[in-house]
Amino acid sequence: MKTIHQACYEILRNQGLTTFFGNPGSNELPFLKDFPSDFNYILGLHEGAVVGMADGYAQATGRPTLVNLHSAAGTGNAMGALANAWNSHTPLVVTAGQQVRAMVGVEALLANVDAASLPRPLVKWSSEPSCAQEVPLALSRAIHTAGTGAKGPVYLSVPYDDWEQEAAPGVDYLATRRVEMAGVPTPATIQNLAQQLEEAKNPAMIVGPDVDAAEANGLAVALAEKLAMHVWMAPSAPRCSFPTTHACFRGLMPAGIASISRLLEGHDLVLVVGAPVFRYHQYEPGEFLPQNTRLIAITCDINEATRAPMGDAIIAEIAPTLEALNNAVTKTSRPMPAAVRRPEPAPAEAGRLAPERVFDIIDEIAPRDAIYVNESTSTTNILWQRLRMTEQGSYYFAAAGGLGFALPAAVGIQLAKPERRVIGVIGDGSANYGIQALWTAAQYNIPTIFLIMKNGTYGALRWFAGVLQAENVPGLDVPGLDFCALARGYGVEALHADSAESLTSALRQALASNKPVLIEVETRA
């Protein structure tokens, strides 16, 4: 007799989901029973950190990753992190234990009442199978749903008495199934788009996170060079999809309606690839586009295509579409854009370090293929201006804007990319939302570098208070935090930096280490 438990582990093994991230409760123990030796379980101390680590790992590998949470309570703790995963198209297969079937109706302790509804609308698909024999099919469906189309998280609730039940006949077919997308526009659509780009007098391109996720940065560069286009990263970009040192690159777009419209003035055709149109933030009313400017978006997400307030959209896979478009367009005779001048090095000054100085030091010392995970939200624009990010998969940011992503995501990304160094640049306010991931980094010896920008305040909120003219707001300062003590308490080596010299020394020491290191940097507000 093959049990549901055995059948599901065969599916997970054959589909490549052998690394789990979790924080188990009693309902999950029967699922984890007799854990196979060829699987790897990464324990996190809080569900928000668990999903954050899995999010980073899945984005960095590009493959579905399994997360195991505890019923309704664990799912609730993870919802903020799930919002980031949803917005970054992260293929997470989130499983949660449920009370035994006989006890769900009476709402016994740890019953997840209406389990499938709990994580919506932050998942692509959510289910609690109607009987034990449906669990393997539901798991198979969850994996393929997470990993195809516009990728994204899915949710599966399983009563814990299901695992020992007998599997239905034919369950073996599920383990080896393959589901693939082949969404490329027709030749006529590609030819029409190529013609519009060639006929445009001054086309521009805006690239989004799905370009980097599709490993298509080089194709975006080739298209920009063929058409001599100005290129921006989409607003609030959670990934970097174009080399920041390239002559075509103009920087990170602002996140306001009027600001974007002003920036695109003079461009008669705007091609948006792999990004929503647009992910605005602060309310800044105005025209969505300048007069006489047309917009065409290429997106893998039907929801992004249909909710855009302007322009045309093509729903397709990013990499093969860019490749086909490159083959179809003719190289323009327009000269290449002049490169944007890099900012001058920040001056050396006494006292707390200016964020500009911090990023200059990081850029000078870090390897060229370093991966940056950002959650110092008040210094994001400075980061984009001063860090040279040229490699595929060099940058990650919380796609939904929720705090608590960067510190655990940096652990997951480093686990997925051991050949590269991961540097998390994290604000002192943000760090507290995912601080538990330090323990995981220490216990599994994951050599992430955590650089805490310590200015004693929620810098982004202070900026927004000015924008909104909100005076005398409480709760914007976070004094009295000792991140070195916190790190050591979790088992991570910690270094304090309060000058350019001490930061340089600390960063060199961290890069030379094969263990996780936290650097607390005193910075100006």
N, C-alpha and C positions, 0 to 999 in steps of 0.2 A: 504494500500500500504506500503510495506517495502522498505525503501530507501537503496541505496548503503551504506550510513553512518551507518544506523542501522545494516545492515547485517555484515558489517566489524567489528563493535564493538562486535557483538555476537561471531564472529570468535575469536577475540582477547581475549575475556573473557573466552571462553571455552578452548582455548589453553594455558591459563595462562599468557598471556602478558598484565598484568594490571598495570605494572610500566613502564612509558615512561620517556625517557631522551630527552630533546629538547631545542631548542632556536627558537621560531617560527617567521615567517615573515608573510606578508599579504596572500601569497598563502596557508599557512597552517591553517589559522583561520577557514575556513569552516570544516576542518577535526576535529578540536578541539572544535567546537561548541557543547554546551550542554554536556560538559565533565562529564561522569558518576561519581557518588559519590564513587563507589567502585574501581575506578581507581586512580592511584597516578602519578602525573606529577612532575618530577624533572627538574627544570630549571637550565640551565648553561648559563654563560655570553659569551661564545665563543664556536663555534662548535667543535673545537679541544678538548676542555675540556669536552664537552657533550659526544662525542664519547669515550673519555678516561674513563669517569665515567661509561658509559654503558658497555664498554669493561671489566672493573674490576668487575662490577656487574654480567655480564653474565658468566665470567670465574668462579667466586666464587659460583654461583648458578648452573652452568652447563646447564642452560636453555636459549632458545632464548629470547632476550630482544629487545624491540622496541626503535628505535631512530628516532626522527622527525627533519629533517633539512629543511633549506629554499632554495629551488630551486638550481640553479647552484652555486650561491655565497656561500651558506652555505655548500654545498657539497665540493666545492673547499677548504674552510677553514678546512674541516675535513679530507682531504685526507691523511695527515701524520698520523693521528690517525687511519685511516682506514687501512693503511699499517701494523700497529702493530696488528690490529684485524685479518687481513688476515693471517699473519704469525703465530699467536697464536691459530688459529682454533677457534676463538670466534664466537658464534652463534648470530650475530646481524641482526635484521631486520631493515634496514635503509629505511625510507620513506622520500620522499621529495615532496613538493608541486610544481605544475606546473601551468603555466598560463592557462586560460580557453582555451578549444580546438580551438575556433574560432580565437584566437590571437596567437597561437604558430607559425603558418605558416608565419605570417608577422613579426615574431621575435619582438613582443612587449616587453616592459620593463619587466624583471623578467621571460621571457620565458627561459626555460632550453632547448636550442637547442641540438638535438640529446642526450636526457637525458640518455638513457640506456647505451650509450657509455662512458659517462663522468667518472664513477667510475672504469671502467675496466682498468687494469686486477686485481684490488684489491678486487673483489667480486666473489663469486661462481656463481651468477646468477643476471642478471639485466634486468629490463623490464619497459616499459611504455605501459599499456594495450591499445589496439586499439579502445576500446569503453568503456563507463562507466560500462556496464553490465559485462565486464571481470575483473573488479577491485577485487571483492571478491575472485574469483578463483586465481587471481595473488597473492593476499595477503596470501591465504591459501598455495599456492605453495611456496611462499617466506619463510613462517614459517617452513614448513617441510624440505625445502632445507637447510636452515640455521642450523637446529637441527639434521640432520642425516648425515651418511657417515663421511667423514672428515668434521667436523663442520666448519662454516665460515660465514662471513658477506654476505648479499644479499642486493639488492637495488631495490626500487620500486618508480617510479615517477608517481604521480596521478594529472591530471588537476583538479583544485579546483571546477570546476562546475560539476564534476562527482558525488559529495557526495549526492546531493539532487535528483539525478536521481532514477527512479524506478528500483529495483533489478529484475533480471530475475527469472522465476520459477525454483524451485529446489535448490535455494541458501542455504536453511536451512541444506542441507546435509553437507556443508563444515565445519560448526561450530564444529561438533563432530568427524571429521575424525582423525584417528591415523595412523601414518607412523613410522614404527620401523625398525631398522637394526638388522640383525641376521647373521653377518659375522664372522663365526668361521671356521677355517680350517678343512678339513676332518680328521677323525681319522688316516688315513694313513699318512697325512702330519705331524700331531702332532707326531706320532710315529717315523717318519723318523728324525724329528728335535731333538726329545729326544735322539734318538740313536747317532746322531752326537755329541750332547753335552756330553753324557756319555763317548763316545770314545775319546773325545778330552783330550789331556794331560794337557793343561792349558787354559781352556776357560775363557773368560772375558765377562762382560756385560756392555753395555752403555745404560743408561735410559734417556729418553727425556720427554718433557712436557706433552705428551699425556698419560703417565702413571699416573701422578698426576691428570690430567683432568678426567681420567676414574676411579679415586678413587681406583687405583690398586697398591699403594705403598707397601702395605702389601704382595701382591702376588709377587712383584719384590723381596722383602726381603726374602720371603720363598724360591724362586728359587735360589737366590744367596747363601743362607745357604745350600741348598741341594747339590749344586755343588761346594761350597767353592770358589766362583768366586770373583775376584777383580771387583769392580763396580765403574764406573765413571758417572758423569752427563755429558750429551752431551754439546758440545761447545755453549757458549752464551745462556745457558738455561734460558728460560723465566719462568720456574717453578722448584720446587725442588721435585724430585720423589723418593728420597731415604734418610733415616735418615743420617744426616751428622756425627753422633756420632757412627755409626755402624762399626764393625771391617772390614767389606768388603769394606767400602767406601774409595775411593782414591781421591775424590775431583772433581773439575770442570775441564773438559778437555780444553786445549788450542784450539784456533780457526785457527790453521795453518796446512797445509797439512803435512809438514815435522815433525812438533812437535807431531802431533797425531800418525804418523807412528812410531816415536821413542818411544813414550809412550807404544805402543802396541807390542813392540819387545818382543818375547818370548811367546806370546799368539798365539796358533795355530788356535783357533776359537773365533771369536768375535760376540756376539749376541747383536744387537742394537734393542731396544724396544721403540717405541713411539717417534722417533726422525728422522729428516732428516739425511742422510748420505752424508756429514756432513755439517753443516752450518759454512763454513769457513769465516774468516774476512780478516785479513792482508794476503797479498800474500806471501806465503812461499813455493816455489816449492820444490818438492820431490816426492818420491813414495807414492801413496795413502795408501798402506799397506806394512808392512814388508814382506819379502820373506817368503813363506810357511805359511802365515796367511790367513785364509778364513773368510769371513764376511757374516752373514745372518741378514737381517732386518725384523722386524715385524712392520708394519705401517698401520694406518687407511687411509692414503692419497695416492691415486694412483699417484699423481704428484710427491710426494716424492719418491715413489718406482721407477718410471720410469726415473727420472733425476739423480739418484745416479750414480756416475762414476765407481763403483765397487760393487762386492758382489751380493748375491741373495736377493730377497725380497718376503715377504708374506703379502698380503693386507688383513687385518682382524681387527676385533674389539680387542682392547688391553686387557681389563679385562678378558673376557671369554677365550681368547687365552692363557694368562698367567696361568689362572686356569687349563686349560686342560694340559698345559705343566708341571705344578707342579705335576699333578696327574700321568703323564706319566714317569717322570724321576725317577731314583733310586738314593738314597742318596749316595754320593761319600765317599770313605774312606780317601780322601785327608784331611789334617788338614785345619782348617779355617785360613784365612790370619791374620797376626798380624795387629792390628789396627794402623793406621797412628797416630803418636804422635802429639797431639795438640800443637800449638805454645805456648811458654812461655808468661805469662802476659806482656803486654807492660809496660815499666818502667814509673814511674811518673816523668815528666819533666816540667820545668817552661815554660811559654809562650803558644802559640797556641797548641792545642791538636793534637797529631799524630792520624791519622785515626785508627790505631790499638788500641789506648787507648779508642777512642770513641766506637768501637765495643765491646771491653771488658766490658765497663760500660753498654752498652745496653744489652749484653748477661747476665750480672749479675742481672740486675734489671727487665727486661721484663718478663712477664709470659711465661712459657714453650710453651704455645699454641699460642703465638703472631704470627701475620701475618706480614711479611716484604715485602714492596714494594720498589724495588731498582731502583734508577736512579742517583746514584753517580757512574758513569761509571768508573772513574779512581780508585775507591776503591773496585770494585766488587770482585776481588780475595781475598782481605783481609776479606771482609764480609763472603765469603764462608769458609774461614779458621777459623774464630773466632765466628760466630754465630751458636749455636746449634739449628738446625731445624729438628725436629723429627716428627711433626704431618703432617697429610694430609693437603694440601692447605696452606703451611706456607710461600710461597715465590712467588713473581711475578716480572717480568722484561719485558721491551719493546722488544717484539719478533723480530721486524724489526730493532731495534737499533735507531729508531727515537726518538728525545727528545720530552717531553711533555706528556708522558704516566703516570708516577708514581704519580704525585700529584693528578690529577683527578681520576686515577684508585684506589688510596687509599681511596678516598671518596666512590666510587661505591662498593668496596669490604667491607668497614665497614658497608655500608647500607645493604649489603647482609648477613653479618656475625656479627650481633650485639652482639652475645655472646662471641666474641673474640676481642682482641685489635689489631688494625691495626697501624703499624708504618711505615710511608714512610721515607726512607733515600734518600735524594734528593740533588744533587749538586746545587750550587748557579747559575751555568749556565743553568742547566736543568729546574730549578724551574720556570723560566720566561716564559716557553713555555705553561704552564698550570696553571698559578697563579690564573686565574679567578675562579678555582674550590674552592678556599678558601671561596668565597662568598656563594656558594652552601652549603658547610659544615656548615657555620655559620647560614644560613637561615633555614636549615632543622635540625639543632642541631645534626650533625653526628660527633661523638667524635673521629675522626681520629687524630693521632699524626703526625705532619709533622716535621721531623728533617732535617734542612737544613745544609749541610756541606759547610761552607763558607770559601773558600780559595782564592777567588778573581781571579780565572782563570779557563779556560776550561782544566782541568787536563788531560782528556783523549786525547785531541788534542795535548797537549804538549808532551805526551808520543809518540803519533803517529808521531809528527814532528821529534822526534829522530829516530824512526824506518825508516821513509822515507828520513832521512837526509835532511829535508826541513828547512833551516835556515832562520832567519829574516822574519818570517811570521807575518803579522799584525792580529789584532783582536782576540788574544788568552786570553786577560785579561778582566775581568768584574769588575772593581773597583766601589766603590760608591754606592753599593746596601745596603739598609736597610730593611731587611726582616721583622723585628719586626714592622716597620712603615707600610709596605705593608699589613701585616696580620691584624693589627688593623684597617687599612682603609677598609678592607673587612669584619670586624666584628669578627675576630678570636683573641683569647687571644694569646699573644706572650711573650716568655721568651728568654733572651740572656744568653749564656753560653760561658765562656772563660777560664774555668778551669775544672778539673775533679770534684771538689766539686760542682761547680755551675751546671755542666751538670747532675750530680747525683741528685741534688736537683730538677732541672727542670723536669727531667724525672719522678721522683717520684710524683711530683705535677701534671704532665700531666696524669699519669696513674690513679691518684686518682680522676681526674675530669671526669665529664660526658658530657663535651663539647669539641669541637675541640681546639687543642693547637698547636701552632708553636714554635719550639725551634730552634733558630739560634745559631749554634756552630762554634766558630772560630777554624779552623783547618789549619794544615800545607799543603802547596802545594805539 
